[in-house]
Amino acid sequence: MPRPTPRSRQLLSLPWLALACLPAVGCASAIPAGSYGVSALEVEGTEKLDDEALKACLATYPRERFGITFGSAPDPQCGVPPFDASRAPVELWAWPWTEWPIWNETAFERDIERVERWYAARGYYSARVVGIGIDRDAEDREVEITLRVDEGEPVVIMRSQVLGIDHLDGAVKEAAEAAVELREGDAFDEALYDRSKRGVLEVLQEASYARATVSGRVTVDPERKLARVEITAVPGPACVFGDVIVQGNGRLPAEPIRAAADIERGVPFSLSGLRDARRAVSGLGPFASVRVEHHLRPDTPVADVLVRVLPARRLRFGVGVGIESGGIYSQEETGEGTGDSFAQWDVHLLGKVEHKNFLGGMRRLRIEDRPRLIFDDPFPSTARGAFGNRLTIELRQPAFLEPRTTLVGRARWDRGPDPYGSRFLRHDVVAGAGPERFFLGGKLLLASSINLDVFFPDENRPYPPTEVAYLYHRARVDLRDDPRNTTRGSYFALGVQHTAKVLPTDWEYLRLTGDARGYVPLPMGMVLAGRVRLGLMEVLSESISRTDPPEECAFDLDTLDAATRATCEESAFLENLAAYGPLRHRLRGGGHNSVRGYEPNRLGDVEIIDGRLLSGGLRQWEASAELRVPITLSFGAAFFVDTGDVARERRYRLDHPQTSVGIGLRYRTIIGPLRFDAALAPSGLQTLGTDERTDRTIGTSRLFGIGDGSLHLTIGEAF
């Protein structure tokens, strides 16, 4: 029986498998008669290297146990660095259905040799197995094994160099030398030696030397425990791209695929060119897999490009049930990615249809409908519920105007409670279309669209029907190593939204937003993350129909009769609407992606009019810092500080640093970390000097009886 992989063993430990086994017969694993099962395997004496990395290479392994491994190192694989990871496994129990590995003495004798060979590959040539303990339990037919090793001292690199590259360009030579992972003073390691040779080869191929070869030699002095590493490169001639050949496309046209690859004949060869071609062809949509390879023509410096594609199923559909909390407008639905948080959650049905070659031409059509039961308070409150629906349609036309530009059309109808706390049911219909294109190997995105947003309530008061036609332009530079679980890199985004006099609109305005993020890796797998966000909104003109408020509105509203008070509140609502722009496009703060001590949309200047929250302003600034600390490979914690303000004045109120501090828990999933944050907003850290906020009592709730703050449960990091 093949040894289970670390991932499969982890899945076997999931508690829900226990429920599946309850009605079944024979779920418990038994040791065959006449055999012994391996219940434990321990390696003692591994002070410098990771014993789990060693055990991953042995044929003998113990029965899997449920437990927790503290440390951020991934599950070890045989012969794959790192070999000195810091981890602390805590094994608890074995589930009754987990298989028993059978004790095999012949295989174990070979494992003794594997231990010493593994150490030799790590540069520990004098390492030996100095003790073997085998404890047999004849009654239970189980065996526990203990190996004791004497690691000795490793062979240390006294010299490491790359030969054959002195005639190359200085930048290429420097990159080739940097690709060598073995430095003087390090312990020699065969895996790093092989990886260094591959790294040098990739540097040369990236620099157009497609015919390059790389070899190496290691000279070891076992007495002095010193090694000299020489990696020899033969670059060969500089090469250029030749023809682009498409295979496997079936009924799909080859020319759009060839055009999307965008590799011109005669251009210098590079690996990044091949990777960029693969990304662009995959982006066309109708493929289950895409492979891009190069083939050298005999005796010429020309490399033809072979694009192998496997068409996906053209029509896909599905249904499901889900819960959504914290936000409803995604970048995929609106093209904007506003990052707003909402004090809503829902239970919804989901129906989805997708066609990946709609009407030919590799057009991708996606239709999604979500009938929803919406609760107009943060999760898990069910105090105010209403039915709603969200229908989204997206059509993507590749090769628009030029091979790598996609024309994207989106439309969304959303019916339900206003998500910004205004406490009324409304319809919001948004439609837009425009081009988008990636540059720099997918790191830079430029996009632009023309949009129409029609907004009308289910009731006459207080919000009148409005429409906004606007242009939206955005640029994004993403230099992160992993957008879902980032450990290093940076991210920058700029959005410009504006109306135009030639388009029908109830407002003329300009909206600018900027976002900058940075991530610095720290020891022990920790990451220090930071973000700065700025926003500017200028309402240039508006045409909201309203009348002057009665003179009585200047007095205390509680002293007025109900009809007059309602008139005053409606007038104040319309004045707010006219002054600060359409509800969905305002600058706002607070919530799980902003200053987390504040509930969604309650940062800075807010008002309560007729029981309805009116948030948003003309200037916004935010700054956040977060220390992310891994506990296990899947679990982690975070400590954060958020600060910021949203002002209705036309100035950035840096003296209003509404600050929150908090702690969070993370559970890593394939779609990003499941995140729980608890944040406090200490009263002494909200303003410096005079508090100029329009309402000083709105924005926080009591947190665990300690102070003002907020709780957030969502998926994905705050930034």
FENWO-V30608 format. One record per residue. N is the residue number from 1. D_CENTER is the distance of its C-alpha to the mean C-alpha in whole Angstrom. Layout:
n:N d_center:D_CENTER
n:N d_center:D_CENTER
This chain:
n:1 d_center:36
n:2 d_center:33
n:3 d_center:31
n:4 d_center:28
n:5 d_center:25
n:6 d_center:23
n:7 d_center:21
n:8 d_center:23
n:9 d_center:25
n:10 d_center:22
n:11 d_center:22
n:12 d_center:26
n:13 d_center:26
n:14 d_center:24
n:15 d_center:27
n:16 d_center:27
n:17 d_center:29
n:18 d_center:32
n:19 d_center:32
n:20 d_center:32
n:21 d_center:35
n:22 d_center:37
n:23 d_center:39
n:24 d_center:39
n:25 d_center:42
n:26 d_center:41
n:27 d_center:38
n:28 d_center:39
n:29 d_center:39
n:30 d_center:42
n:31 d_center:44
n:32 d_center:46
n:33 d_center:50
n:34 d_center:51
n:35 d_center:48
n:36 d_center:45
n:37 d_center:42
n:38 d_center:40
n:39 d_center:39
n:40 d_center:37
n:41 d_center:37
n:42 d_center:37
n:43 d_center:37
n:44 d_center:39
n:45 d_center:39
n:46 d_center:36
n:47 d_center:35
n:48 d_center:34
n:49 d_center:31
n:50 d_center:29
n:51 d_center:31
n:52 d_center:28
n:53 d_center:28
n:54 d_center:31
n:55 d_center:32
n:56 d_center:29
n:57 d_center:32
n:58 d_center:35
n:59 d_center:36
n:60 d_center:37
n:61 d_center:35
n:62 d_center:35
n:63 d_center:34
n:64 d_center:31
n:65 d_center:30
n:66 d_center:28
n:67 d_center:27
n:68 d_center:24
n:69 d_center:23
n:70 d_center:23
n:71 d_center:21
n:72 d_center:17
n:73 d_center:19
n:74 d_center:18
n:75 d_center:20
n:76 d_center:23
n:77 d_center:24
n:78 d_center:28
n:79 d_center:28
n:80 d_center:25
n:81 d_center:24
n:82 d_center:24
n:83 d_center:27
n:84 d_center:27
n:85 d_center:24
n:86 d_center:25
n:87 d_center:25
n:88 d_center:27
n:89 d_center:27
n:90 d_center:29
n:91 d_center:30
n:92 d_center:32
n:93 d_center:33
n:94 d_center:33
n:95 d_center:33
n:96 d_center:36
n:97 d_center:35
n:98 d_center:33
n:99 d_center:35
n:100 d_center:38
n:101 d_center:38
n:102 d_center:41
n:103 d_center:43
n:104 d_center:44
n:105 d_center:46
n:106 d_center:46
n:107 d_center:43
n:108 d_center:43
n:109 d_center:45
n:110 d_center:43
n:111 d_center:40
n:112 d_center:42
n:113 d_center:43
n:114 d_center:39
n:115 d_center:38
n:116 d_center:41
n:117 d_center:39
n:118 d_center:36
n:119 d_center:37
n:120 d_center:39
n:121 d_center:36
n:122 d_center:34
n:123 d_center:37
n:124 d_center:39
n:125 d_center:42
n:126 d_center:44
n:127 d_center:42
n:128 d_center:44
n:129 d_center:44
n:130 d_center:47
n:131 d_center:47
n:132 d_center:46
n:133 d_center:46
n:134 d_center:46
n:135 d_center:47
n:136 d_center:48
n:137 d_center:49
n:138 d_center:51
n:139 d_center:51
n:140 d_center:48
n:141 d_center:47
n:142 d_center:44
n:143 d_center:44
n:144 d_center:42
n:145 d_center:42
n:146 d_center:42
n:147 d_center:41
n:148 d_center:42
n:149 d_center:41
n:150 d_center:43
n:151 d_center:40
n:152 d_center:43
n:153 d_center:41
n:154 d_center:39
n:155 d_center:40
n:156 d_center:39
n:157 d_center:38
n:158 d_center:41
n:159 d_center:40
n:160 d_center:37
n:161 d_center:38
n:162 d_center:37
n:163 d_center:40
n:164 d_center:41
n:165 d_center:39
n:166 d_center:41
n:167 d_center:42
n:168 d_center:38
n:169 d_center:37
n:170 d_center:36
n:171 d_center:32
n:172 d_center:32
n:173 d_center:34
n:174 d_center:32
n:175 d_center:29
n:176 d_center:31
n:177 d_center:32
n:178 d_center:28
n:179 d_center:27
n:180 d_center:30
n:181 d_center:28
n:182 d_center:31
n:183 d_center:33
n:184 d_center:36
n:185 d_center:37
n:186 d_center:34
n:187 d_center:35
n:188 d_center:35
n:189 d_center:33
n:190 d_center:33
n:191 d_center:30
n:192 d_center:29
n:193 d_center:32
n:194 d_center:31
n:195 d_center:27
n:196 d_center:29
n:197 d_center:31
n:198 d_center:28
n:199 d_center:27
n:200 d_center:30
n:201 d_center:30
n:202 d_center:27
n:203 d_center:28
n:204 d_center:31
n:205 d_center:30
n:206 d_center:28
n:207 d_center:31
n:208 d_center:33
n:209 d_center:34
n:210 d_center:34
n:211 d_center:37
n:212 d_center:36
n:213 d_center:37
n:214 d_center:36
n:215 d_center:38
n:216 d_center:38
n:217 d_center:41
n:218 d_center:41
n:219 d_center:44
n:220 d_center:44
n:221 d_center:47
n:222 d_center:47
n:223 d_center:50
n:224 d_center:48
n:225 d_center:44
n:226 d_center:43
n:227 d_center:42
n:228 d_center:42
n:229 d_center:39
n:230 d_center:40
n:231 d_center:37
n:232 d_center:39
n:233 d_center:38
n:234 d_center:40
n:235 d_center:38
n:236 d_center:40
n:237 d_center:40
n:238 d_center:38
n:239 d_center:37
n:240 d_center:36
n:241 d_center:34
n:242 d_center:36
n:243 d_center:36
n:244 d_center:33
n:245 d_center:34
n:246 d_center:32
n:247 d_center:32
n:248 d_center:32
n:249 d_center:31
n:250 d_center:34
n:251 d_center:35
n:252 d_center:32
n:253 d_center:33
n:254 d_center:33
n:255 d_center:33
n:256 d_center:30
n:257 d_center:28
n:258 d_center:30
n:259 d_center:30
n:260 d_center:26
n:261 d_center:26
n:262 d_center:28
n:263 d_center:30
n:264 d_center:33
n:265 d_center:36
n:266 d_center:37
n:267 d_center:34
n:268 d_center:33
n:269 d_center:31
n:270 d_center:28
n:271 d_center:25
n:272 d_center:23
n:273 d_center:25
n:274 d_center:24
n:275 d_center:21
n:276 d_center:20
n:277 d_center:23
n:278 d_center:21
n:279 d_center:18
n:280 d_center:20
n:281 d_center:22
n:282 d_center:19
n:283 d_center:18
n:284 d_center:22
n:285 d_center:21
n:286 d_center:24
n:287 d_center:23
n:288 d_center:22
n:289 d_center:22
n:290 d_center:22
n:291 d_center:24
n:292 d_center:25
n:293 d_center:28
n:294 d_center:31
n:295 d_center:35
n:296 d_center:37
n:297 d_center:40
n:298 d_center:43
n:299 d_center:45
n:300 d_center:43
n:301 d_center:40
n:302 d_center:38
n:303 d_center:35
n:304 d_center:35
n:305 d_center:31
n:306 d_center:31
n:307 d_center:28
n:308 d_center:28
n:309 d_center:27
n:310 d_center:27
n:311 d_center:27
n:312 d_center:25
n:313 d_center:27
n:314 d_center:27
n:315 d_center:27
n:316 d_center:25
n:317 d_center:25
n:318 d_center:24
n:319 d_center:25
n:320 d_center:23
n:321 d_center:23
n:322 d_center:21
n:323 d_center:20
n:324 d_center:18
n:325 d_center:18
n:326 d_center:17
n:327 d_center:17
n:328 d_center:18
n:329 d_center:17
n:330 d_center:14
n:331 d_center:14
n:332 d_center:15
n:333 d_center:18
n:334 d_center:19
n:335 d_center:18
n:336 d_center:18
n:337 d_center:14
n:338 d_center:17
n:339 d_center:14
n:340 d_center:18
n:341 d_center:18
n:342 d_center:21
n:343 d_center:23
n:344 d_center:23
n:345 d_center:22
n:346 d_center:23
n:347 d_center:24
n:348 d_center:24
n:349 d_center:25
n:350 d_center:23
n:351 d_center:25
n:352 d_center:23
n:353 d_center:25
n:354 d_center:24
n:355 d_center:26
n:356 d_center:25
n:357 d_center:28
n:358 d_center:30
n:359 d_center:33
n:360 d_center:32
n:361 d_center:31
n:362 d_center:27
n:363 d_center:27
n:364 d_center:24
n:365 d_center:25
n:366 d_center:23
n:367 d_center:24
n:368 d_center:23
n:369 d_center:25
n:370 d_center:24
n:371 d_center:27
n:372 d_center:26
n:373 d_center:28
n:374 d_center:27
n:375 d_center:28
n:376 d_center:28
n:377 d_center:27
n:378 d_center:24
n:379 d_center:23
n:380 d_center:25
n:381 d_center:28
n:382 d_center:30
n:383 d_center:33
n:384 d_center:33
n:385 d_center:32
n:386 d_center:32
n:387 d_center:31
n:388 d_center:29
n:389 d_center:28
n:390 d_center:25
n:391 d_center:26
n:392 d_center:23
n:393 d_center:24
n:394 d_center:23
n:395 d_center:24
n:396 d_center:23
n:397 d_center:26
n:398 d_center:25
n:399 d_center:27
n:400 d_center:28
n:401 d_center:31
n:402 d_center:30
n:403 d_center:28
n:404 d_center:24
n:405 d_center:24
n:406 d_center:23
n:407 d_center:25
n:408 d_center:23
n:409 d_center:25
n:410 d_center:23
n:411 d_center:26
n:412 d_center:25
n:413 d_center:27
n:414 d_center:26
n:415 d_center:29
n:416 d_center:29
n:417 d_center:29
n:418 d_center:28
n:419 d_center:25
n:420 d_center:26
n:421 d_center:29
n:422 d_center:32
n:423 d_center:33
n:424 d_center:34
n:425 d_center:33
n:426 d_center:32
n:427 d_center:31
n:428 d_center:29
n:429 d_center:29
n:430 d_center:27
n:431 d_center:27
n:432 d_center:26
n:433 d_center:26
n:434 d_center:25
n:435 d_center:24
n:436 d_center:21
n:437 d_center:21
n:438 d_center:18
n:439 d_center:20
n:440 d_center:20
n:441 d_center:18
n:442 d_center:15
n:443 d_center:14
n:444 d_center:17
n:445 d_center:17
n:446 d_center:20
n:447 d_center:21
n:448 d_center:24
n:449 d_center:25
n:450 d_center:28
n:451 d_center:28
n:452 d_center:30
n:453 d_center:29
n:454 d_center:32
n:455 d_center:32
n:456 d_center:35
n:457 d_center:36
n:458 d_center:37
n:459 d_center:40
n:460 d_center:42
n:461 d_center:41
n:462 d_center:40
n:463 d_center:37
n:464 d_center:39
n:465 d_center:38
n:466 d_center:36
n:467 d_center:34
n:468 d_center:32
n:469 d_center:32
n:470 d_center:30
n:471 d_center:28
n:472 d_center:24
n:473 d_center:23
n:474 d_center:20
n:475 d_center:19
n:476 d_center:15
n:477 d_center:15
n:478 d_center:11
n:479 d_center:12
n:480 d_center:9
n:481 d_center:10
n:482 d_center:6
n:483 d_center:3
n:484 d_center:1
n:485 d_center:5
n:486 d_center:7
n:487 d_center:11
n:488 d_center:12
n:489 d_center:13
n:490 d_center:13
n:491 d_center:12
n:492 d_center:15
n:493 d_center:16
n:494 d_center:19
n:495 d_center:21
n:496 d_center:24
n:497 d_center:26
n:498 d_center:29
n:499 d_center:32
n:500 d_center:35
n:501 d_center:39
n:502 d_center:39
n:503 d_center:37
n:504 d_center:38
n:505 d_center:36
n:506 d_center:37
n:507 d_center:36
n:508 d_center:35
n:509 d_center:33
n:510 d_center:30
n:511 d_center:27
n:512 d_center:25
n:513 d_center:21
n:514 d_center:20
n:515 d_center:16
n:516 d_center:16
n:517 d_center:14
n:518 d_center:14
n:519 d_center:13
n:520 d_center:16
n:521 d_center:16
n:522 d_center:19
n:523 d_center:21
n:524 d_center:21
n:525 d_center:17
n:526 d_center:17
n:527 d_center:14
n:528 d_center:16
n:529 d_center:14
n:530 d_center:16
n:531 d_center:16
n:532 d_center:19
n:533 d_center:19
n:534 d_center:22
n:535 d_center:24
n:536 d_center:27
n:537 d_center:29
n:538 d_center:33
n:539 d_center:35
n:540 d_center:37
n:541 d_center:39
n:542 d_center:39
n:543 d_center:42
n:544 d_center:41
n:545 d_center:44
n:546 d_center:46
n:547 d_center:49
n:548 d_center:50
n:549 d_center:50
n:550 d_center:53
n:551 d_center:54
n:552 d_center:54
n:553 d_center:50
n:554 d_center:51
n:555 d_center:52
n:556 d_center:50
n:557 d_center:49
n:558 d_center:50
n:559 d_center:54
n:560 d_center:53
n:561 d_center:54
n:562 d_center:51
n:563 d_center:52
n:564 d_center:52
n:565 d_center:49
n:566 d_center:47
n:567 d_center:48
n:568 d_center:47
n:569 d_center:44
n:570 d_center:43
n:571 d_center:44
n:572 d_center:42
n:573 d_center:39
n:574 d_center:40
n:575 d_center:40
n:576 d_center:37
n:577 d_center:36
n:578 d_center:38
n:579 d_center:37
n:580 d_center:33
n:581 d_center:32
n:582 d_center:31
n:583 d_center:29
n:584 d_center:25
n:585 d_center:25
n:586 d_center:26
n:587 d_center:24
n:588 d_center:23
n:589 d_center:22
n:590 d_center:21
n:591 d_center:19
n:592 d_center:16
n:593 d_center:14
n:594 d_center:17
n:595 d_center:20
n:596 d_center:20
n:597 d_center:23
n:598 d_center:24
n:599 d_center:24
n:600 d_center:22
n:601 d_center:24
n:602 d_center:27
n:603 d_center:26
n:604 d_center:29
n:605 d_center:32
n:606 d_center:32
n:607 d_center:35
n:608 d_center:36
n:609 d_center:39
n:610 d_center:40
n:611 d_center:38
n:612 d_center:35
n:613 d_center:32
n:614 d_center:32
n:615 d_center:29
n:616 d_center:28
n:617 d_center:30
n:618 d_center:30
n:619 d_center:29
n:620 d_center:25
n:621 d_center:24
n:622 d_center:21
n:623 d_center:20
n:624 d_center:18
n:625 d_center:18
n:626 d_center:16
n:627 d_center:17
n:628 d_center:14
n:629 d_center:17
n:630 d_center:16
n:631 d_center:19
n:632 d_center:18
n:633 d_center:16
n:634 d_center:14
n:635 d_center:16
n:636 d_center:15
n:637 d_center:17
n:638 d_center:16
n:639 d_center:19
n:640 d_center:19
n:641 d_center:21
n:642 d_center:20
n:643 d_center:23
n:644 d_center:24
n:645 d_center:27
n:646 d_center:27
n:647 d_center:31
n:648 d_center:33
n:649 d_center:35
n:650 d_center:35
n:651 d_center:34
n:652 d_center:31
n:653 d_center:32
n:654 d_center:31
n:655 d_center:33
n:656 d_center:31
n:657 d_center:28
n:658 d_center:28
n:659 d_center:26
n:660 d_center:24
n:661 d_center:23
n:662 d_center:22
n:663 d_center:20
n:664 d_center:17
n:665 d_center:16
n:666 d_center:13
n:667 d_center:13
n:668 d_center:10
n:669 d_center:10
n:670 d_center:9
n:671 d_center:7
n:672 d_center:5
n:673 d_center:8
n:674 d_center:11
n:675 d_center:12
n:676 d_center:16
n:677 d_center:18
n:678 d_center:21
n:679 d_center:22
n:680 d_center:26
n:681 d_center:28
n:682 d_center:31
n:683 d_center:34
n:684 d_center:35
n:685 d_center:31
n:686 d_center:31
n:687 d_center:34
n:688 d_center:36
n:689 d_center:39
n:690 d_center:40
n:691 d_center:38
n:692 d_center:38
n:693 d_center:35
n:694 d_center:37
n:695 d_center:36
n:696 d_center:36
n:697 d_center:35
n:698 d_center:32
n:699 d_center:29
n:700 d_center:29
n:701 d_center:30
n:702 d_center:31
n:703 d_center:29
n:704 d_center:31
n:705 d_center:34
n:706 d_center:33
n:707 d_center:32
n:708 d_center:30
n:709 d_center:27
n:710 d_center:24
n:711 d_center:22
n:712 d_center:18
n:713 d_center:17
n:714 d_center:13
n:715 d_center:10
n:716 d_center:7
n:717 d_center:8
n:718 d_center:11
n:719 d_center:9
